[in-house]
Amino acid sequence: MILTINPVAFNLGSLSVKWYGVIMAAAIILAAWMAISEGKKRQIMSDDFIDLLLWAVPLGYVGARIYYVIFEWGYYSQHPDQIIAIWNGGIAIYGGLIAGLIVLLAFCYKRMLPPFLMLDVITPGVMAAQILGRWGNFINQEAHGGPTSLHFLQSLHLPQFIISQMRINGVYYQPTFLYESFFNLIGLIIILSLRHKKHVFKQGEVFMTYLAWYAVVRFFVEGLRTDSLYLFGVIRVSQMLSLLLLILVVALFIYRRVKVKPKWYLDGSGLKYPYSRD
C-alpha cells in the first residue's frame, strides 16, 4: 500500500498548519542560531543578526515572489489579483537570495559592519536552511523532476517513504529536491570543515564558495526539473543565472586575492566586543 504524507501538520481550530510552514520556520531558526553562534567568535553581536533577520526574512520572501512573477508575467499580467497570492505557490530562491543580499548590504552600511564578514558568518546557516527547506517541497510534492520508474528510484536505495511520496497521480518522478538537498549538505560539510582552518578563507570567500557551489548544483538539478521558469520560452532562467553567477564569483575571487588582499576570515571584525557605534 502506497501512503503519502499529509501536507497538514496539525490543526488549531479552523486553522490548518502545514508541514511546509513548520519546516521553513525551523529552517529560519536554525540559520539564526548558526549565525549567532559563529558571530560571537568573529566579534559581531547577536542583536545584529536578530535585527537583520527581522528585515531579511520578510523582504526575502517579497523578493522571491517578485522574481517569480517577473518570469511568469504572461500569466500574472492577465491575473493581477494573483500577484500577491503567495499562498497559492510561486516563489524562487534566487529572488530571495538577491533581496536578502540587498537588505544585508543596506543593514551593514547602517550599522557600520563589514559586509563580507557578515555574509561569511550567515552563509552556513543559509545553506542549512536551504537543505532543510527542500523537504518542505518534498512534502508538498513539488519542485520535482520528470517522470521516472519505480526501479530507478529503488536503485538509488532510497527509503520507502521518499519513493512513495514521489508517486504523484500514479506516476513516479525524479526527487530533485533530494539531489539539491544532498549535494548542498556536502557543500556545507566542506565549508564547515575548512572555515576555522588558518589561511584558507579570506573574508568574503566563505560566501563566494557557497555561491559557486550552489550555482553548479542548481545548474544541473534545474535541468531535471519540470517547473522551471523560462526566458524567451527556451532558456531556463535558473540555469542561465547559475552560469553567470559562477563566472562572476570566480572573477571576483581572483580579483580580490590579487588586488584587494582582504583580511583572513579568522581575523574577525576587528571590533571590540561588545562594541559601540558612536
C-alpha positions as a Markdown table, in Angstrom:
| # | Residue | x | y | z |
|---|---|---|---|---|
| 1 | Met | 0.0 | 0.0 | 0.0 |
| 2 | Ile | 1.4 | 3.4 | -1.0 |
| 3 | Leu | 0.9 | 6.2 | 1.5 |
| 4 | Thr | 1.8 | 9.8 | 1.0 |
| 5 | Ile | 2.5 | 12.4 | 3.7 |
| 6 | Asn | -0.4 | 14.7 | 4.7 |
| 7 | Pro | 0.8 | 18.3 | 4.0 |
| 8 | Val | -1.1 | 19.4 | 7.1 |
| 9 | Ala | 1.0 | 19.0 | 10.2 |
| 10 | Phe | -1.8 | 19.8 | 12.7 |
| 11 | Asn | -4.9 | 22.0 | 13.1 |
| 12 | Leu | -5.6 | 24.8 | 15.5 |
| 13 | Gly | -9.3 | 25.1 | 15.4 |
| 14 | Ser | -10.2 | 26.1 | 11.9 |
| 15 | Leu | -6.6 | 26.9 | 11.0 |
| 16 | Ser | -4.5 | 24.3 | 9.3 |
| 17 | Val | -0.8 | 24.4 | 9.9 |
| 18 | Lys | 1.1 | 22.8 | 7.1 |
| 19 | Trp | 4.4 | 21.0 | 7.2 |
| 20 | Tyr | 5.9 | 23.4 | 4.7 |
| 21 | Gly | 5.4 | 26.3 | 7.1 |
| 22 | Val | 6.8 | 24.3 | 10.1 |
| 23 | Ile | 9.8 | 23.2 | 8.1 |
| 24 | Met | 10.5 | 26.8 | 6.9 |
| 25 | Ala | 10.2 | 28.2 | 10.4 |
| 26 | Ala | 12.6 | 25.5 | 11.7 |
| 27 | Ala | 15.0 | 26.4 | 8.9 |
| 28 | Ile | 15.0 | 30.1 | 9.8 |
| 29 | Ile | 15.6 | 29.3 | 13.5 |
| 30 | Leu | 18.4 | 27.0 | 12.6 |
| 31 | Ala | 20.0 | 29.6 | 10.3 |
| 32 | Ala | 19.7 | 32.3 | 13.0 |
| 33 | Trp | 21.2 | 30.1 | 15.7 |
| 34 | Met | 24.2 | 29.1 | 13.5 |
| 35 | Ala | 24.9 | 32.8 | 12.6 |
| 36 | Ile | 24.7 | 34.0 | 16.2 |
| 37 | Ser | 26.9 | 31.2 | 17.4 |
| 38 | Glu | 29.6 | 31.9 | 14.8 |
| 39 | Gly | 29.2 | 35.7 | 15.0 |
| 40 | Lys | 30.3 | 35.7 | 18.7 |
| 41 | Lys | 33.6 | 34.2 | 17.6 |
| 42 | Arg | 34.0 | 36.9 | 14.9 |
| 43 | Gln | 33.2 | 39.8 | 17.2 |
| 44 | Ile | 29.7 | 40.5 | 15.9 |
| 45 | Met | 26.9 | 40.9 | 18.4 |
| 46 | Ser | 23.9 | 38.6 | 18.4 |
| 47 | Asp | 21.5 | 41.5 | 18.3 |
| 48 | Asp | 22.8 | 42.4 | 14.9 |
| 49 | Phe | 21.8 | 39.0 | 13.5 |
| 50 | Ile | 18.4 | 39.2 | 15.1 |
| 51 | Asp | 17.7 | 42.7 | 13.7 |
| 52 | Leu | 18.9 | 41.6 | 10.3 |
| 53 | Leu | 16.7 | 38.6 | 10.4 |
| 54 | Leu | 13.6 | 40.7 | 11.1 |
| 55 | Trp | 14.2 | 42.6 | 7.9 |
| 56 | Ala | 15.8 | 40.0 | 5.6 |
| 57 | Val | 13.2 | 37.2 | 6.1 |
| 58 | Pro | 10.0 | 39.1 | 5.1 |
| 59 | Leu | 11.8 | 41.1 | 2.4 |
| 60 | Gly | 13.4 | 37.9 | 1.1 |
| 61 | Tyr | 10.0 | 36.4 | 0.6 |
| 62 | Val | 8.9 | 39.5 | -1.2 |
| 63 | Gly | 12.0 | 39.3 | -3.5 |
| 64 | Ala | 11.4 | 35.6 | -4.1 |
| 65 | Arg | 7.8 | 36.4 | -5.2 |
| 66 | Ile | 8.7 | 39.4 | -7.3 |
| 67 | Tyr | 11.3 | 37.3 | -9.1 |
| 68 | Tyr | 8.8 | 34.5 | -9.8 |
| 69 | Val | 6.1 | 37.0 | -11.0 |
| 70 | Ile | 8.5 | 38.7 | -13.4 |
| 71 | Phe | 9.3 | 35.5 | -15.2 |
| 72 | Glu | 5.7 | 34.4 | -15.2 |
| 73 | Trp | 4.4 | 37.8 | -16.3 |
| 74 | Gly | 2.4 | 36.3 | -19.2 |
| 75 | Tyr | 0.1 | 34.7 | -16.6 |
| 76 | Tyr | 0.1 | 37.4 | -13.9 |
| 77 | Ser | -0.5 | 40.2 | -16.4 |
| 78 | Gln | -3.8 | 38.5 | -17.1 |
| 79 | His | -4.4 | 37.7 | -13.4 |
| 80 | Pro | -3.1 | 40.7 | -11.4 |
| 81 | Asp | -5.2 | 39.7 | -8.4 |
| 82 | Gln | -2.9 | 36.7 | -8.1 |
| 83 | Ile | 0.3 | 38.6 | -7.8 |
| 84 | Ile | 0.2 | 38.8 | -4.0 |
| 85 | Ala | -1.4 | 35.4 | -3.6 |
| 86 | Ile | 1.8 | 33.8 | -2.4 |
| 87 | Trp | -0.3 | 31.2 | -0.5 |
| 88 | Asn | -1.1 | 29.7 | -3.9 |
| 89 | Gly | 2.6 | 29.0 | -4.5 |
| 90 | Gly | 5.2 | 30.6 | -6.7 |
| 91 | Ile | 8.4 | 31.8 | -5.2 |
| 92 | Ala | 12.0 | 31.5 | -6.5 |
| 93 | Ile | 15.0 | 31.1 | -4.2 |
| 94 | Tyr | 17.3 | 33.2 | -6.4 |
| 95 | Gly | 14.9 | 36.1 | -5.9 |
| 96 | Gly | 15.0 | 35.6 | -2.2 |
| 97 | Leu | 18.8 | 35.5 | -2.2 |
| 98 | Ile | 19.1 | 38.7 | -4.2 |
| 99 | Ala | 16.7 | 40.5 | -2.0 |
| 100 | Gly | 18.4 | 39.2 | 1.1 |
| 101 | Leu | 21.8 | 40.4 | -0.2 |
| 102 | Ile | 20.4 | 43.9 | -0.8 |
| 103 | Val | 19.0 | 44.0 | 2.7 |
| 104 | Leu | 22.2 | 42.8 | 4.2 |
| 105 | Leu | 24.3 | 45.4 | 2.4 |
| 106 | Ala | 22.0 | 48.2 | 3.5 |
| 107 | Phe | 22.0 | 46.9 | 7.0 |
| 108 | Cys | 25.8 | 46.7 | 7.2 |
| 109 | Tyr | 26.1 | 50.2 | 5.9 |
| 110 | Lys | 23.7 | 51.5 | 8.5 |
| 111 | Arg | 25.3 | 49.5 | 11.4 |
| 112 | Met | 28.9 | 50.1 | 10.1 |
| 113 | Leu | 29.5 | 46.3 | 9.9 |
| 114 | Pro | 31.9 | 44.6 | 7.5 |
| 115 | Pro | 29.5 | 43.2 | 4.8 |
| 116 | Phe | 31.8 | 40.4 | 3.5 |
| 117 | Leu | 32.4 | 39.1 | 7.0 |
| 118 | Met | 28.6 | 39.2 | 7.8 |
| 119 | Leu | 28.0 | 37.2 | 4.6 |
| 120 | Asp | 30.6 | 34.7 | 5.6 |
| 121 | Val | 29.1 | 34.2 | 9.0 |
| 122 | Ile | 25.5 | 33.8 | 7.9 |
| 123 | Thr | 26.3 | 31.6 | 4.8 |
| 124 | Pro | 26.4 | 28.2 | 6.5 |
| 125 | Gly | 23.1 | 28.9 | 8.2 |
| 126 | Val | 21.6 | 29.9 | 4.9 |
| 127 | Met | 22.9 | 26.7 | 3.4 |
| 128 | Ala | 21.4 | 24.6 | 6.3 |
| 129 | Ala | 18.1 | 26.4 | 5.8 |
| 130 | Gln | 18.1 | 25.6 | 2.1 |
| 131 | Ile | 18.9 | 21.9 | 2.8 |
| 132 | Leu | 16.1 | 21.7 | 5.3 |
| 133 | Gly | 13.6 | 23.8 | 3.4 |
| 134 | Arg | 13.7 | 21.5 | 0.3 |
| 135 | Trp | 12.0 | 18.9 | 2.5 |
| 136 | Gly | 9.0 | 21.2 | 2.5 |
| 137 | Asn | 8.9 | 20.9 | -1.3 |
| 138 | Phe | 9.1 | 17.1 | -0.8 |
| 139 | Ile | 6.1 | 17.0 | 1.4 |
| 140 | Asn | 4.2 | 19.3 | -1.0 |
| 141 | Gln | 5.2 | 17.0 | -3.9 |
| 142 | Glu | 6.6 | 20.0 | -5.8 |
| 143 | Ala | 9.9 | 21.1 | -7.3 |
| 144 | His | 10.4 | 17.5 | -8.6 |
| 145 | Gly | 11.9 | 16.3 | -11.8 |
| 146 | Gly | 10.5 | 14.5 | -14.8 |
| 147 | Pro | 8.8 | 11.1 | -14.8 |
| 148 | Thr | 10.9 | 8.1 | -13.9 |
| 149 | Ser | 10.4 | 4.4 | -12.9 |
| 150 | Leu | 10.0 | 2.7 | -9.6 |
| 151 | His | 13.0 | 0.6 | -10.5 |
| 152 | Phe | 15.2 | 3.7 | -10.9 |
| 153 | Leu | 14.1 | 5.1 | -7.5 |
| 154 | Gln | 14.7 | 1.7 | -5.8 |
| 155 | Ser | 18.2 | 1.6 | -7.5 |
| 156 | Leu | 19.1 | 4.8 | -5.5 |
| 157 | His | 18.4 | 2.8 | -2.3 |
| 158 | Leu | 16.0 | 5.5 | -1.1 |
| 159 | Pro | 13.8 | 5.0 | 2.0 |
| 160 | Gln | 10.3 | 3.8 | 1.1 |
| 161 | Phe | 8.7 | 6.9 | 2.4 |
| 162 | Ile | 10.6 | 9.0 | -0.2 |
| 163 | Ile | 9.7 | 6.6 | -3.0 |
| 164 | Ser | 6.1 | 6.7 | -2.0 |
| 165 | Gln | 6.0 | 10.5 | -1.9 |
| 166 | Met | 7.5 | 10.7 | -5.4 |
| 167 | Arg | 4.4 | 8.9 | -6.8 |
| 168 | Ile | 2.1 | 11.6 | -7.9 |
| 169 | Asn | -1.2 | 10.8 | -9.7 |
| 170 | Gly | 0.1 | 7.3 | -10.4 |
| 171 | Val | 3.4 | 8.4 | -11.9 |
| 172 | Tyr | 6.9 | 8.3 | -10.2 |
| 173 | Tyr | 9.1 | 11.4 | -10.5 |
| 174 | Gln | 12.7 | 12.3 | -10.0 |
| 175 | Pro | 13.3 | 13.5 | -6.4 |
| 176 | Thr | 15.2 | 16.7 | -7.4 |
| 177 | Phe | 14.5 | 18.2 | -4.0 |
| 178 | Leu | 16.7 | 15.3 | -2.6 |
| 179 | Tyr | 19.5 | 15.8 | -5.1 |
| 180 | Glu | 19.8 | 19.5 | -4.3 |
| 181 | Ser | 19.5 | 18.9 | -0.5 |
| 182 | Phe | 22.1 | 16.2 | -0.6 |
| 183 | Phe | 24.7 | 18.0 | -2.6 |
| 184 | Asn | 24.2 | 21.2 | -0.7 |
| 185 | Leu | 24.8 | 19.2 | 2.5 |
| 186 | Ile | 28.1 | 18.0 | 1.1 |
| 187 | Gly | 29.0 | 21.7 | 0.3 |
| 188 | Leu | 28.0 | 22.7 | 3.8 |
| 189 | Ile | 30.2 | 20.0 | 5.4 |
| 190 | Ile | 33.2 | 21.1 | 3.3 |
| 191 | Ile | 32.7 | 24.7 | 4.3 |
| 192 | Leu | 32.3 | 23.9 | 8.0 |
| 193 | Ser | 35.4 | 21.7 | 7.9 |
| 194 | Leu | 37.5 | 24.4 | 6.3 |
| 195 | Arg | 36.3 | 27.8 | 7.7 |
| 196 | His | 38.2 | 27.6 | 11.0 |
| 197 | Lys | 41.5 | 26.5 | 9.5 |
| 198 | Lys | 44.1 | 29.2 | 9.2 |
| 199 | His | 44.9 | 30.8 | 5.9 |
| 200 | Val | 42.2 | 29.1 | 3.9 |
| 201 | Phe | 39.4 | 31.7 | 3.6 |
| 202 | Lys | 39.8 | 35.4 | 3.2 |
| 203 | Gln | 36.8 | 37.5 | 4.3 |
| 204 | Gly | 34.1 | 37.1 | 1.7 |
| 205 | Glu | 35.3 | 33.7 | 0.4 |
| 206 | Val | 33.1 | 31.5 | 2.6 |
| 207 | Phe | 30.2 | 33.3 | 0.9 |
| 208 | Met | 31.7 | 33.1 | -2.5 |
| 209 | Thr | 32.5 | 29.4 | -2.1 |
| 210 | Tyr | 28.8 | 28.8 | -1.3 |
| 211 | Leu | 27.7 | 30.8 | -4.3 |
| 212 | Ala | 30.0 | 28.8 | -6.6 |
| 213 | Trp | 28.9 | 25.5 | -5.1 |
| 214 | Tyr | 25.2 | 26.3 | -5.3 |
| 215 | Ala | 25.5 | 27.6 | -8.8 |
| 216 | Val | 26.9 | 24.3 | -10.0 |
| 217 | Val | 24.4 | 22.2 | -8.1 |
| 218 | Arg | 21.5 | 24.3 | -9.2 |
| 219 | Phe | 22.6 | 24.3 | -12.8 |
| 220 | Phe | 22.4 | 20.5 | -13.1 |
| 221 | Val | 19.4 | 20.0 | -10.8 |
| 222 | Glu | 17.4 | 22.6 | -12.7 |
| 223 | Gly | 18.0 | 20.7 | -15.9 |
| 224 | Leu | 15.9 | 17.8 | -14.4 |
| 225 | Arg | 13.0 | 19.9 | -13.0 |
| 226 | Thr | 9.6 | 20.2 | -14.7 |
| 227 | Asp | 8.6 | 23.6 | -13.1 |
| 228 | Ser | 11.5 | 25.8 | -14.4 |
| 229 | Leu | 11.0 | 29.5 | -15.2 |
| 230 | Tyr | 12.0 | 30.2 | -18.8 |
| 231 | Leu | 13.3 | 33.2 | -20.7 |
| 232 | Phe | 12.0 | 33.5 | -24.2 |
| 233 | Gly | 10.5 | 30.1 | -23.7 |
| 234 | Val | 13.7 | 28.2 | -24.3 |
| 235 | Ile | 16.3 | 29.3 | -21.7 |
| 236 | Arg | 15.9 | 28.0 | -18.1 |
| 237 | Val | 16.3 | 31.2 | -16.0 |
| 238 | Ser | 18.0 | 29.4 | -13.1 |
| 239 | Gln | 20.5 | 27.7 | -15.3 |
| 240 | Met | 21.4 | 31.0 | -17.0 |
| 241 | Leu | 21.7 | 32.8 | -13.7 |
| 242 | Ser | 23.7 | 29.9 | -12.2 |
| 243 | Leu | 26.2 | 30.1 | -15.1 |
| 244 | Leu | 26.5 | 33.9 | -14.9 |
| 245 | Leu | 26.9 | 33.7 | -11.1 |
| 246 | Leu | 29.7 | 31.1 | -11.3 |
| 247 | Ile | 31.6 | 33.2 | -13.8 |
| 248 | Leu | 31.2 | 36.4 | -11.6 |
| 249 | Val | 32.2 | 34.6 | -8.4 |
| 250 | Val | 35.4 | 33.1 | -9.9 |
| 251 | Ala | 36.3 | 36.5 | -11.4 |
| 252 | Leu | 35.6 | 38.3 | -8.1 |
| 253 | Phe | 37.6 | 35.7 | -6.1 |
| 254 | Ile | 40.7 | 36.2 | -8.3 |
| 255 | Tyr | 40.4 | 40.0 | -8.3 |
| 256 | Arg | 40.1 | 40.2 | -4.5 |
| 257 | Arg | 43.0 | 37.8 | -4.0 |
| 258 | Val | 45.3 | 39.7 | -6.4 |
| 259 | Lys | 44.3 | 43.3 | -6.0 |
| 260 | Val | 42.3 | 43.8 | -2.7 |
| 261 | Lys | 44.1 | 41.3 | -0.4 |
| 262 | Pro | 41.3 | 41.3 | 2.2 |
| 263 | Lys | 41.8 | 40.1 | 5.8 |
| 264 | Trp | 41.6 | 36.5 | 6.7 |
| 265 | Tyr | 38.2 | 35.2 | 7.8 |
| 266 | Leu | 39.5 | 34.2 | 11.2 |
| 267 | Asp | 40.6 | 37.8 | 11.9 |
| 268 | Gly | 37.0 | 38.6 | 12.6 |
| 269 | Ser | 35.5 | 42.1 | 12.5 |
| 270 | Gly | 38.3 | 43.8 | 14.4 |
| 271 | Leu | 35.7 | 45.5 | 16.5 |
| 272 | Lys | 35.8 | 45.3 | 20.3 |
| 273 | Tyr | 33.1 | 43.0 | 21.5 |
| 274 | Pro | 30.6 | 44.2 | 22.7 |
| 275 | Tyr | 31.1 | 47.3 | 20.7 |
| 276 | Ser | 29.8 | 50.8 | 20.3 |
| 277 | Arg | 28.9 | 52.5 | 17.1 |
| 278 | Asp | 29.1 | 56.1 | 18.5 |
